[in-house]
Amino acid sequence: MGRPEFQGGSRGGGNFRGSPRGGVQGGRGGGFRGGSPRGGFGGGRGEFGGSRGGFSPRGGSRGGFSPRGGDGSRGGFRGGPRGRGSPRGGRGGAGGMRGGKRVIVEPHRYEGVFVVKGKEDALATINMVTGESVYGEKRVSVENEGTSVEYRVWNPFRSKLAAAMMGGLENTHIKPGTKLLYLGAASGTTVSHCSDMVGQDGIVYAVEFSHRSGRDLLNVAKKRPNIVPIVEDARHPHKYRMLVGMVDTIFADVAQPDQARIVALNAHNFLKNGGHAVISIKANCIDSTAQPEAVFAGEVNKLKEEKFKPREQVTLEPYERDHAETMTGTPQAVQTYGRKRTATAVAHCKKGRGVLKINGRPIDCVQPQVLRMKLMEPLLVVGKDRFQDVDIRVRVNGGGNVAQIYAIRQAIAKGLVAYYQKFVDEQSKKELKDLFAAYDKFLLVSDPRRRETKKFGGSGARARYQKSYR
């Protein structure tokens, strides 16, 4: 027995089997199966009641023949199309670039950045991986003398660096051939544009702590050979020191209360002499109770304490609320560590007049006196002529007197080597390193020997005598 061709209507009067959820009194738009989604030709909720179907508002028909988004799509620079399967676009705010077919591309005053002029102007970078987008951004292809160049539009609502450029930052110090250390790379949105800017001759070391964002960053780096992804905490630069070389510029977007300290630690380890740091400051992440202007001023003072020289600051309005971008010069200093057992010494070396202080006191006040000559060994090995232009200040804690002295001497020796490498030349650094290694290798290398810990139930590290009852 065949299936009946007619049945009682659902949510309304009778209807044909092929018309989903409709009828005279209205389901959601009668019609035939295979017709238009969510409503028939004429209208939405039922045949006579329609409001959500037909050729109605909201960027094309929400029922009718066109998909969600139709002819008047809500996309553009920020979101692109709203049809099924298309990317959803950026964060909130007004729609961005609505380009026509004819656009003009001109170089920006920042090297590696361009201005795409259509119905609206926008920043763009040359796409290193032609045909690929990273976060659903718009791409523009321009043909010139038979060659085609593809540009990726740079959304300032999704990138603090682009927002700073739009806000009038004088110089980002990122250009073709630059070696860049990017702290707080997230999913690689801004990193991908930095990759376009530095080109094949440059390199971007992208550091991100979150493993979830790190997976997205790895996917971006797979297609871009000049990105080195590092999933690690930027507070501990020694954990990735074997991956990162000396860099020309540091860009920091870590949004942490100790952001100035994080930037300083990485600058002391990786920033070249004459390099620059560009720092994004988010006021709410540092102190949500204070006025943003007071937070910005406080962060600038912290950078000055770390021997940076702030040169320029711009706010990121209207793209980001309570944000500022600060560009600083390089600190003329290096920072090194020395360890012995449980004692840790941190040496801060900068250009000066040969001053050496331990925990804020001159070296003549170091006790016990019998160990003072041990502390002076690094200076006696290299000679006072190589030390007279360097000031060294050391902070040490933990361990006993002997362990602290050995940690201090190691920090001083490593500090002199690092200072000559960064601010003098490679040959002088090699000479110092050879002198220290010939005298005592533990001036440059931590002593791996440790005191074995006491065992449970015993008086020391050794096992207790065990009686056998056999």
URPE-V632467 format. One record per pair of residues at least 24 apart in sequence whose ideal C-beta (glycine too) atoms are under 8 Angstrom apart, sorted by the first residue. I is the first residue (numbers start at 1). J is the second residue. Records with the same first field share a line. If there is no record, write none. Layout:
I->J / J
This chain:
12->46
22->46 / 47
23->47
24->48
25->49
26->50
28->52
29->53 / 63
36->63 / 64 / 65
37->63 / 67
38->62 / 63
39->63 / 64
41->65
76->138
77->120 / 122 / 138 / 153 / 155
78->155 / 157
79->136
80->136 / 138
87->135 / 136
88->136
89->136
90->135 / 136 / 155 / 157 / 158
91->157 / 158
93->157
96->120 / 122 / 155 / 157
97->121 / 122 / 138 / 153
99->138 / 140
103->140 / 142
105->140 / 142 / 149 / 151
108->165
110->165 / 171 / 172 / 174 / 175 / 197
111->175 / 176 / 197
112->174 / 175 / 176 / 196 / 197 / 198 / 199
113->154 / 165 / 197
114->151
116->140 / 151 / 153
122->153 / 154
123->153 / 154 / 156 / 162 / 165 / 166
124->151 / 152 / 153 / 154
125->151 / 152 / 154 / 193 / 196 / 197
126->150 / 151 / 152 / 196
127->151 / 152 / 196
128->195 / 196 / 199 / 200 / 224 / 226
129->223 / 224
132->223
134->188 / 189 / 192 / 220
135->187 / 189 / 192
152->192 / 193 / 196
154->193
156->319
157->319
158->189
159->189 / 190 / 193
160->190 / 253 / 280 / 316 / 319 / 320 / 323 / 325
161->190 / 193 / 194 / 251 / 278 / 280 / 325
162->190 / 193 / 319
163->316 / 319 / 320 / 323 / 325
164->278 / 280 / 314 / 316 / 325
166->319
167->314 / 315 / 316 / 317 / 319 / 325
168->314
169->278 / 312 / 314 / 325 / 327
170->312 / 327
171->276 / 312 / 327
172->249 / 278 / 327
173->248 / 249 / 275 / 276 / 278 / 327
174->198 / 249 / 251 / 278
176->201 / 202
177->201 / 202
178->202 / 248 / 249
179->203 / 205 / 245 / 246 / 247 / 248 / 249
180->204 / 205 / 247 / 248 / 249 / 250 / 251
181->205 / 207 / 244 / 247 / 249 / 250 / 251 / 266 / 270 / 271
182->206 / 207 / 250 / 251 / 253
183->207 / 234 / 250 / 251 / 252 / 253 / 254 / 262 / 263 / 266
184->208 / 234 / 252 / 253 / 254 / 255
185->213 / 217 / 229
186->210 / 213 / 216 / 217 / 253
187->213 / 216 / 217 / 220
188->216 / 217 / 219 / 220 / 221 / 227
190->253
191->217 / 220 / 227
192->220 / 224 / 227
194->251
195->224 / 226 / 227
198->226
199->226
200->225 / 226
202->226
203->227 / 228
204->228
205->230 / 243 / 244 / 247
206->230
207->232 / 234 / 240
209->233 / 234
234->262 / 266
235->261 / 262 / 265
237->265 / 266 / 269 / 270
238->269 / 337
241->269 / 270
244->269 / 270
245->270
246->270 / 271 / 272 / 422
247->271 / 272 / 275
248->272 / 275 / 276
249->275 / 276 / 277 / 278
250->275 / 276 / 277 / 278
251->277 / 278 / 279 / 280
252->277 / 278 / 279 / 280
253->280
255->280 / 282 / 285
256->285
257->285 / 286 / 287
259->285 / 286 / 299
260->299 / 302 / 303 / 305 / 306
261->302 / 306
263->303 / 306 / 308
264->303 / 306 / 307 / 308 / 331 / 335
265->335
267->306 / 308 / 330 / 331
268->331 / 333 / 334 / 335
269->335
271->330 / 331
272->330 / 422
273->330 / 332 / 422 / 423
274->330
275->330
276->327 / 328 / 329 / 330
277->308 / 327 / 328 / 330
278->325 / 326 / 327 / 328
279->303 / 325 / 326 / 327 / 328
280->316 / 323 / 324 / 325
281->323 / 324 / 325 / 326
282->322 / 323
283->322 / 323 / 324
284->322
292->322 / 324
296->324 / 326
299->326
300->326
303->328
306->331
307->331 / 332 / 333 / 350
332->423
334->415 / 418 / 419 / 422 / 423
335->415
336->411 / 414 / 415 / 418
337->411 / 414
338->406 / 407 / 408 / 409 / 410 / 411 / 412 / 413 / 414 / 446
339->407 / 410 / 446
340->399 / 402 / 403 / 404 / 406 / 407 / 410 / 446 / 447
341->399 / 400 / 403 / 450 / 451
342->398 / 399 / 403
343->396 / 397 / 398 / 399 / 400 / 403 / 404 / 406 / 407
344->396 / 397 / 398 / 399 / 407
345->394 / 395 / 396 / 404 / 407 / 408 / 410 / 411
346->394 / 395 / 396 / 411
347->392 / 393 / 394 / 408 / 411 / 412 / 414 / 415
348->392 / 393 / 394 / 395 / 415
349->390 / 391 / 392 / 415 / 416 / 418 / 419
350->390 / 391 / 419
351->389 / 390 / 391 / 423
352->389 / 390 / 391
353->388 / 389 / 391
354->384 / 387 / 388 / 389 / 390 / 391
355->391 / 392 / 393
356->387 / 391 / 392 / 393 / 394 / 412
357->392 / 393 / 394
358->394 / 396 / 408
359->394 / 395 / 396
360->393
366->405
367->401
368->401
371->401 / 402 / 405
374->405 / 406 / 409
375->405 / 408 / 409 / 412
377->409 / 439 / 440 / 443
378->409 / 412 / 413 / 416 / 436 / 443
379->412
381->435 / 436 / 439 / 443
382->416 / 432 / 435 / 436
386->416 / 420 / 432
387->416
390->416 / 419
392->416
406->442 / 447
409->443
410->442 / 443 / 444 / 446
413->443 / 444
414->443 / 444
417->444
